[in-house]
């Protein structure tokens, strides 16, 4: 069920992150290496990125597979950015929402993606959805679980929560209502990346010269990729990564956060 990736760091072409690596997100659309659920991500794709001096990201989304879109190849070659979020989609349920159902979802400076599925959808979240203002429900971009999870996260962001708290509280709320859910969430504001692992894979790579990639799976065989443990909140900048265990619904308190081990800048990377 989907593969996604976020990057913050020095400015580079979209294709340098999304297309050129040997196992890039582009290739993961038909040949993922670590995907536990589903095999082909051909039900849409999207990329959001930030242009210099503009805090509001641009988006390019389509309903079909990324490899069939010739315009994206040109876009990825010439557009440069210091922050992006992209996803390729394997739909949990078929629907008529077309590109509106493809991540990233967006509001203001935020970009968001959900890799996973809500167990028992849609009935399992009927009560949770009822906590949202009616206008939020009526303005959902798509009629799928990811769009509703985004609405829950966005409501917390608008109430003043930071990205980490908004993701963590949403995961715990949805997991309590729908215990079989897989809730790997990914969020960026163009300066930081926040993510959760809850039932699926997540990795990160921090480069010595600056730049952090957070992805469902590594896009190459660089040995410095680090796998994030399940049920963890990740917070990252272009140079630092912080991992915080997420508590199960009903637990009294989460375990303390730990900083990811730094990598010596003398160590070579590809």
C-alpha atoms as one frame of an Amber mdcrd trajectory, in Angstrom:
protein
   0.000   0.000   0.000   2.080   2.867  -1.364   5.670   4.038  -1.075   6.576
   7.574  -0.065   9.618   9.784   0.454  10.528  13.218   1.811  13.743  15.202
   1.463  15.103  18.390   3.061  18.575  19.734   2.364  20.658  21.415  -0.334
  18.835  22.342  -3.531  18.834  19.645  -6.194  16.656  18.493  -9.124  13.602
  16.409  -8.299  14.970  13.642 -10.474  18.155  13.399  -8.428  16.052  12.101
  -5.534  13.041  10.524  -7.241  14.274   9.066 -10.549  18.054   8.665 -10.832
  18.903   6.359  -7.887  18.830   2.661  -8.893  15.875   1.899  -6.612  14.272
   5.343  -6.645  10.611   5.981  -5.898  10.088   5.916  -9.676  11.232   2.269
  -9.797   9.403   1.418  -6.577   6.161   2.040  -8.455   6.629  -1.351 -10.168
   9.476  -3.058  -8.279   9.575  -2.177  -4.570  12.075  -4.160  -2.521  10.627
  -3.856   0.996   6.878  -3.492   0.451   4.913  -5.763   2.788   1.431  -5.090
   1.395   0.734  -5.009  -2.338   3.226  -5.397  -5.174   2.655  -2.615  -7.733
   2.020   1.073  -7.005   0.226   2.098 -10.185  -2.922   3.804  -8.841  -1.602
   7.342  -9.011   1.383   9.372  -7.836   2.253  12.850  -6.705   5.115  15.136
  -5.777   5.068  18.389  -3.842   8.035  20.752  -3.633   9.055  24.173  -2.354
  10.436  26.939  -4.570  12.944  29.402  -3.143  11.288  32.291  -1.340   7.791
  30.748  -1.433   6.652  28.846   1.683   3.600  27.361  -0.064   4.490  24.200
  -1.992   3.564  23.319  -5.562   2.062  19.928  -6.382   1.952  17.674  -9.422
  -0.420  14.681  -9.124  -1.824  12.167 -11.559  -4.251   9.224 -11.366  -2.109
   6.844 -13.417   1.306   5.226 -12.872   4.350   7.458 -12.695   6.161   5.558
 -15.464   3.372   6.395 -17.945   3.640  10.155 -17.449   6.130  11.610 -19.938
   5.608  15.125 -18.600   6.924  14.098 -15.186  10.280  13.083 -16.673  10.816
  16.629 -17.965   9.558  18.153 -14.733  11.886  16.038 -12.613  14.860  16.936
 -14.797  14.561  20.731 -14.577  12.746  21.589 -11.310  15.119  22.138  -8.376
  14.180  22.270  -4.711  15.533  22.030  -1.189  12.482  20.139   0.113   9.979
  17.710  -1.366   7.458  15.001  -0.526   6.429  12.379  -3.081   4.392   9.179
  -3.163   3.357   6.367  -5.517  -0.017   4.797  -4.711  -1.457   1.308  -4.441
  -5.119   1.955  -3.676  -6.666   0.026  -0.800 -10.095   0.289  -2.435 -10.959
   1.363  -5.952 -12.697   4.699  -6.244 -13.536   7.588  -8.527 -11.432  10.282
  -6.895  -8.628  10.052  -9.477  -5.653  12.300  -8.757  -7.422  13.873  -5.752
  -6.773  10.606  -3.879  -3.032  10.704  -4.586  -0.606  12.095  -2.027   0.722
  14.528  -1.172  -2.243  16.248   0.410  -1.600  19.911   1.149  -2.731  22.876
   3.236  -0.813  26.114   3.680   2.867  25.258   4.068   2.231  21.555   4.794
   2.537  18.441   2.630   1.288  15.058   3.895   1.246  11.391   2.881  -0.138
   8.180   4.410   1.405   4.790   3.659  -0.926   2.128   5.002  -4.629   1.515
   5.484  -7.281   2.067   8.150  -8.703  -1.244   9.338 -12.462  -1.584   8.980
 -12.714   1.534   6.841 -14.982   3.481   6.759 -17.134   2.338   9.653 -14.273
   2.086  12.132 -13.648   5.844  12.045 -17.249   7.032  12.137 -16.933   8.218
  15.731 -13.512   9.790  15.176 -14.733  11.608  12.071 -17.555  13.043  14.119
 -15.051  15.057  16.176 -14.161  17.142  13.119 -16.061  20.305  12.184 -18.600
  19.596   9.422 -16.804  21.971   7.055 -13.637  19.866   7.370 -15.512  16.719
   6.369 -17.266  18.463   3.472 -13.947  19.760   2.137 -12.108  16.418   2.053
 -10.165  16.103  -1.197 -11.028  12.418  -1.613 -13.314   9.754  -0.150 -10.559
   7.540   1.198  -8.952   6.759   4.523  -5.814   8.807   3.844  -7.801  11.982
   3.217  -9.627  11.582   6.535  -6.393  10.860   8.425  -4.976  14.052   6.886
  -8.037  15.992   8.064  -7.427  14.730  11.616  -3.750  15.748  11.464  -4.581
  19.141   9.961  -7.153  19.888  12.654  -4.432  19.421  15.276  -1.950  21.566
  13.350  -4.511  24.360  13.100  -5.173  24.045  16.836  -1.504  24.795  17.512
   0.122  21.361  17.793   3.564  20.963  16.280   4.033  18.371  13.547   5.282
  15.636  15.850   2.429  15.928  18.311  -0.156  16.184  15.531   1.054  12.951
  13.902   1.548  11.043  17.142  -1.870  11.919  18.588  -3.600  11.127  15.302
  -1.918   7.722  15.057  -2.908   6.829  18.616  -6.487   7.991  18.113  -6.954
   6.090  14.855  -5.192   2.974  16.181  -7.475   2.933  19.214 -10.574   3.114
  16.995  -9.245   0.764  14.293  -6.558  -1.506  15.811  -5.746  -3.288  12.537
  -4.608  -0.044  10.906  -1.225   0.606   9.319  -0.323   4.247   9.896   2.995
   5.317   8.434   2.475   9.071   8.119   4.826  11.604   6.511   4.678  15.390
   6.939   6.874  18.318   5.911   6.725  22.107   6.052   9.726  22.580   3.778
  12.225  22.841   6.639  11.611  19.674   8.659  10.289  16.158   8.085   8.106
  14.346  10.606   7.046  10.731  10.199   5.568   7.755  12.028   6.063   4.026
  11.699   3.029   1.951  12.602   2.827  -1.321  10.721   5.073  -0.701   7.721
   8.676   0.104   6.805  10.535   3.420   7.096  14.207   4.311   6.595  16.301
   7.482   6.721  19.622   8.657   5.331  21.481  11.754   6.535  24.318  12.957
   4.325  27.563  14.437   5.745  27.248  17.587   3.624  23.657  18.161   4.714
  20.399  16.705   3.552  18.080  14.068   5.007  15.942  11.563   3.114  13.082
   9.764   4.889  11.556   6.988   2.802   9.488   3.819   2.890  12.575   2.009
   1.670  16.152   2.873   0.607  16.563   4.152  -2.936  20.079   2.707  -3.231
  22.439   0.354  -1.397  24.281   2.990   0.622  25.156   1.203   3.905  24.328
   4.335   5.912  20.580   3.945   5.508  19.010   3.340   8.934  15.738   1.477
   9.461  13.291   3.106  11.870  11.773   0.730  14.452   8.038   0.097  14.276
   5.835   2.402  16.376   8.240   5.314  16.320   7.932   9.050  15.714  10.744
  10.495  13.582  11.606  14.200  13.509  14.303  15.351  11.111  15.998  18.438
   9.750  18.608  18.547   7.025  21.269  17.483   9.526  19.654  15.784  12.549
  17.208  12.960  13.222  15.338  12.304  16.480  13.473   9.052  17.165  10.749
   8.798  19.821   8.906   5.525  20.568   5.129   5.753  20.247   3.044   4.235
  23.023   0.252   1.777  22.331  -3.254   3.075  23.027  -3.823   2.517  26.742
  -0.157   2.649  27.765   0.688   5.168  30.455   3.578   6.978  28.788   5.924
   6.760  25.793   9.593   5.873  26.129  12.099   8.757  25.969  13.345  10.131
  22.660  16.790   9.278  21.361  18.941  11.158  18.881  20.045   9.141  15.895
  23.739   8.347  15.956  25.721  10.931  13.974  27.773   9.823  11.015  31.337
  11.038  10.591  31.634  13.446   7.626  34.777  11.539   6.627  32.759   8.438
   5.796  32.156   8.175   2.044  28.641   8.159   0.639  27.315   7.718  -2.845
